[in-house]
Amino acid sequence: MRVTLGLVVAMMTASAARADTPPADLSQFLVAPAARARKAKDTARAIPLYRALAAARGPGSPEAAQLAELLASAGDPDKLATVPDVTDARTAVTAAKRHAGADAVLLLQMAYALAPELPGVLRDLAAALAADHQDASELFRGELLARPFGGNADYARKQLGASALGTLTVGSALPCTEIWINREKLPAKLPAGGVAVAPGTYKGLCFTPKYEMALFEYATVEAGHPARMQFDWAIVVNQLAHPYGRIAVENPKAPGVMIDLGITSPEIGVAVSADHRTLQMVLTDDSGQRREARTVQLDPGQRLVIQW
């Protein structure tokens, strides 16, 4: 599950300030399951619970401090995988039906923080915001940025309107086994004209296990403008024999830093320099007695065979 924490906090803090019922009372039902998940060190389940609690109770609450600890212990945010809390999200949705105004909005915001892809929760939250005279445009932008191909994406696009969106196209010099954008797998090949997305920064991954390659690229989209995410890579084929050897090639995004291509596969995918400059390459034999330094020109889509 991926929800923009800053968006959730900002929206819920505004609703909490206007709620008729104390936010601590509205969110009390989450305290016990959150504590259980934290005690069990079930970080994947604890984080959504503490996100909802921290946003409902404010940045100075104990729950906000506990959330910060959980996020710090989870490590790399790009590798953070949380588990939606559908049960408690449904409890919040049911409770919202017994409330009105800012109370209903706050309960539905908690439901959205717990399980953003729960069927109907985004529409219910948008309707509650409208009924409470609050703008839902940031909600839709955050949803579309986090899950550009999710189940709510088309609905969010429609609510925002074409003028508020940009266009993202994706290309690759060689076929990718999988492409992920903002940690969401592309369900199918994108249309040639691209896909309408919310303004913001998108992180893409081209994953090709056959060539042991995971290539990351970025694209920044602005409203009313196209942007392209391009994966330019080549294949280096290790045919070093008599003696056998291994290859290290310069990282095109970090000049002077060498990447050892290993020996687990004779064909490895490598990124190509965006400015098409030559790269350093070092060949060494297994015994360390033979070493050759070369410069190579790698072009997108190229298959470069390396021999002594």
C-alpha positions in Angstrom: 0.0 0.0 0.0 1.3 3.4 -0.9 -0.3 6.6 0.4 1.4 10.0 0.5 1.7 10.6 4.2 2.0 14.4 3.9 -1.3 14.5 2.0 -3.1 12.4 4.5 -1.8 14.4 7.5 -2.6 17.7 5.9 -6.2 16.7 5.0 -7.0 15.0 8.3 -5.5 17.7 10.4 -7.8 20.2 8.8 -10.8 18.0 9.4 -9.8 17.2 12.9 -9.7 20.9 13.8 -13.3 21.2 12.7 -14.7 17.9 14.0 -17.6 18.0 16.5 -16.4 14.8 18.2 -12.9 14.8 19.7 -10.6 13.1 17.1 -9.1 11.0 19.9 -12.6 9.5 20.4 -13.3 9.0 16.7 -9.9 7.1 16.3 -10.0 5.2 19.6 -11.0 1.9 17.9 -7.6 1.9 16.1 -5.5 2.1 19.3 -5.6 -1.5 20.4 -4.9 -3.1 16.9 -2.1 -0.6 16.4 -0.5 -1.5 19.7 -0.8 -5.2 19.0 0.8 -4.9 15.6 3.6 -2.8 17.0 4.2 -5.2 19.9 4.3 -8.1 17.4 6.9 -6.1 15.3 4.5 -6.5 12.4 5.6 -3.2 10.8 3.8 -3.8 7.5 0.4 -3.8 9.4 1.4 -1.3 12.1 2.3 1.5 9.7 -1.1 2.1 8.1 -2.7 2.1 11.6 -0.3 4.6 13.0 -0.6 6.7 9.9 -4.3 7.0 10.5 -3.9 7.6 14.2 -1.1 10.2 13.8 -3.0 12.1 11.2 -6.2 12.1 13.3 -4.5 13.1 16.5 -1.9 15.5 15.1 1.8 15.7 14.5 2.6 16.3 18.2 0.8 13.1 19.4 2.5 10.0 20.8 1.1 8.1 17.8 3.0 10.5 15.4 6.3 9.8 17.3 5.6 6.0 17.1 4.9 6.3 13.4 8.2 8.1 12.9 10.0 5.3 14.7 8.2 2.6 12.6 9.2 4.3 9.4 12.8 4.8 10.5 13.0 1.1 11.4 11.5 0.0 8.1 14.5 1.3 6.2 14.4 2.1 2.4 11.0 3.7 1.7 11.1 2.3 -1.9 11.2 -1.2 -0.4 8.5 -0.6 2.1 5.5 -2.8 1.6 2.6 -2.3 4.0 -0.6 -4.3 4.3 -4.0 -2.6 3.9 -6.2 -2.8 7.0 -9.5 -3.6 5.3 -11.3 -4.7 8.5 -10.7 -1.4 10.4 -11.2 0.6 7.2 -14.7 -0.9 6.9 -15.3 -0.1 10.6 -14.5 3.5 9.9 -16.7 3.6 6.8 -19.6 2.2 8.8 -19.0 4.7 11.6 -19.0 7.6 9.1 -22.5 6.8 8.1 -23.6 7.7 11.7 -21.9 11.0 11.5 -22.0 14.1 9.4 -19.8 17.1 8.5 -16.1 17.1 9.6 -16.7 14.0 11.7 -17.7 11.9 8.7 -14.8 13.3 6.7 -12.3 12.4 9.4 -13.6 8.8 9.7 -13.5 8.3 5.9 -10.0 9.8 5.8 -8.9 7.3 8.4 -10.5 4.5 6.2 -8.6 5.8 3.2 -5.3 5.9 5.1 -5.9 2.3 6.2 -7.0 0.8 2.9 -6.9 3.3 0.0 -8.1 0.8 -2.6 -11.1 -0.4 -0.6 -13.9 -0.3 -3.1 -15.9 2.9 -2.7 -13.8 4.6 0.0 -12.4 7.2 -2.3 -15.8 8.1 -3.7 -17.3 8.2 -0.3 -14.5 10.5 1.0 -14.9 12.8 -2.0 -18.7 13.0 -1.4 -18.1 13.8 2.3 -15.6 16.5 1.5 -18.1 18.1 -0.9 -20.9 17.9 1.6 -18.6 19.6 4.2 -17.6 22.3 1.6 -14.0 21.1 1.3 -12.0 20.8 -1.9 -11.2 17.2 -3.0 -8.7 18.1 -5.8 -5.7 17.3 -3.6 -7.2 14.0 -2.7 -7.6 13.1 -6.4 -4.1 14.3 -7.3 -2.5 12.3 -4.5 -4.4 9.2 -5.4 -3.4 9.4 -9.1 0.2 10.2 -8.3 0.4 7.2 -5.9 -1.5 4.7 -8.1 -1.5 6.0 -11.7 -2.8 2.6 -12.9 -4.9 1.6 -9.9 -8.6 0.9 -9.6 -9.4 4.5 -8.8 -7.2 6.1 -11.4 -9.9 6.7 -14.1 -12.2 8.1 -11.5 -9.5 10.5 -10.2 -8.7 11.6 -13.8 -12.3 12.4 -14.5 -12.7 14.4 -11.3 -9.6 16.4 -12.0 -10.2 17.1 -15.6 -7.8 17.0 -18.6 -6.4 20.5 -18.0 -5.1 19.5 -14.6 -3.2 16.5 -15.9 0.0 15.9 -17.9 0.9 13.0 -20.2 3.5 10.3 -19.4 5.0 8.1 -22.1 7.3 5.2 -21.4 9.9 3.6 -23.7 12.7 1.2 -23.6 15.6 0.5 -26.0 15.2 -3.3 -25.3 12.1 -5.2 -24.0 11.6 -5.0 -20.2 10.1 -8.1 -18.6 8.3 -5.8 -16.2 7.9 -2.1 -15.9 7.0 -0.5 -12.6 6.1 3.2 -12.0 5.8 4.6 -8.5 6.0 1.0 -7.3 3.0 0.0 -9.4 3.3 -2.6 -12.1 2.2 -1.5 -15.5 -0.8 -3.8 -16.3 -0.3 -3.7 -20.0 1.5 -1.7 -22.7 0.7 1.9 -22.5 -1.0 3.6 -25.5 1.4 5.2 -28.0 0.2 8.7 -26.9 0.9 7.9 -23.3 -1.4 8.0 -20.2 -2.8 11.0 -18.4 -1.3 11.4 -15.0 -1.2 13.9 -12.1 1.6 16.4 -12.1 4.6 15.2 -10.0 7.7 13.1 -10.1 7.5 9.5 -11.3 10.1 6.8 -10.5 10.2 3.9 -13.0 11.8 0.5 -12.9 12.7 -1.7 -15.9 13.2 -5.2 -14.6 14.7 -7.9 -16.8 15.8 -11.0 -14.8 17.2 -12.8 -17.8 19.9 -10.1 -18.0 20.0 -9.5 -14.2 19.1 -5.9 -14.7 17.0 -3.5 -12.7 17.2 0.0 -14.2 15.6 3.0 -12.6 14.6 6.2 -14.4 12.7 9.3 -13.4 10.2 11.7 -15.2 8.7 14.9 -14.0 5.2 15.6 -15.3 3.7 19.1 -15.5 0.0 19.9 -16.1 -0.7 20.4 -19.7 2.6 19.0 -20.9 4.0 15.7 -22.0 6.9 13.9 -20.3 8.8 10.8 -21.3 10.4 8.1 -19.2 13.0 6.3 -21.3 15.0 3.2 -20.3 18.2 3.2 -22.4 20.2 0.1 -21.9 22.4 -2.4 -23.7 23.6 -6.0 -23.2 27.2 -6.9 -22.5 28.2 -10.5 -23.4 31.1 -12.0 -21.5 33.0 -14.3 -23.8 36.3 -14.1 -22.0 37.9 -17.5 -22.2 41.4 -19.0 -21.9 41.5 -17.7 -19.3 38.0 -17.0 -18.0 37.5 -13.5 -16.8 35.1 -11.0 -15.4 34.0 -7.5 -16.5 33.6 -4.2 -14.7 32.0 -1.3 -16.5 31.8 2.4 -15.4 28.4 3.5 -14.0 27.1 6.0 -16.6 25.3 7.9 -13.8 28.4 8.0 -11.5 31.6 8.8 -13.5 34.6 6.8 -12.2 32.5 4.3 -10.3 32.9 0.8 -11.6 30.2 -1.9 -11.6 31.3 -5.5 -11.5 29.0 -7.5 -13.8 29.6 -10.7 -12.0 29.8 -14.2 -13.4 26.4 -15.7 -12.7 25.2 -14.9 -16.3 27.2 -14.4 -19.5 24.8 -11.7 -20.7 24.1 -8.7 -18.5 22.0 -5.6 -19.0 23.7 -2.3 -18.4 22.6 1.3 -18.5 23.7 3.5 -21.4 25.1 7.0 -20.9 22.5 9.7 -21.6 25.2 11.9 -23.3 26.6 8.9 -25.3 30.0 9.3 -23.8 32.5 6.4 -23.7 32.7 4.4 -20.6 35.6 2.7 -18.8 35.8 -1.1 -18.8 38.2 -3.3 -16.9 38.7 -7.0 -17.7 40.4 -9.3 -15.2 41.0 -13.0 -15.3 40.0 -15.3 -12.4 43.6 -15.6 -11.1 44.2 -11.9 -11.1 47.2 -12.3 -13.4 45.7 -10.6 -16.5 44.1 -7.2 -16.5 43.0 -5.0 -19.4 41.5 -1.5 -19.3 39.4 -0.4 -22.2 37.0 2.3 -23.2 33.7 1.3 -24.8 30.9 3.1 -26.6 27.5 1.6 -25.6 24.5 2.5 -27.6 20.8 1.9 -26.6 19.7 -1.6 -27.7 23.3 -2.7 -28.5 24.6 -6.2 -27.8 28.3 -5.9 -27.1 30.4 -9.0 -27.1 33.6 -8.8 -25.0 36.6 -11.1 -25.7 40.3 -10.9 -24.8 
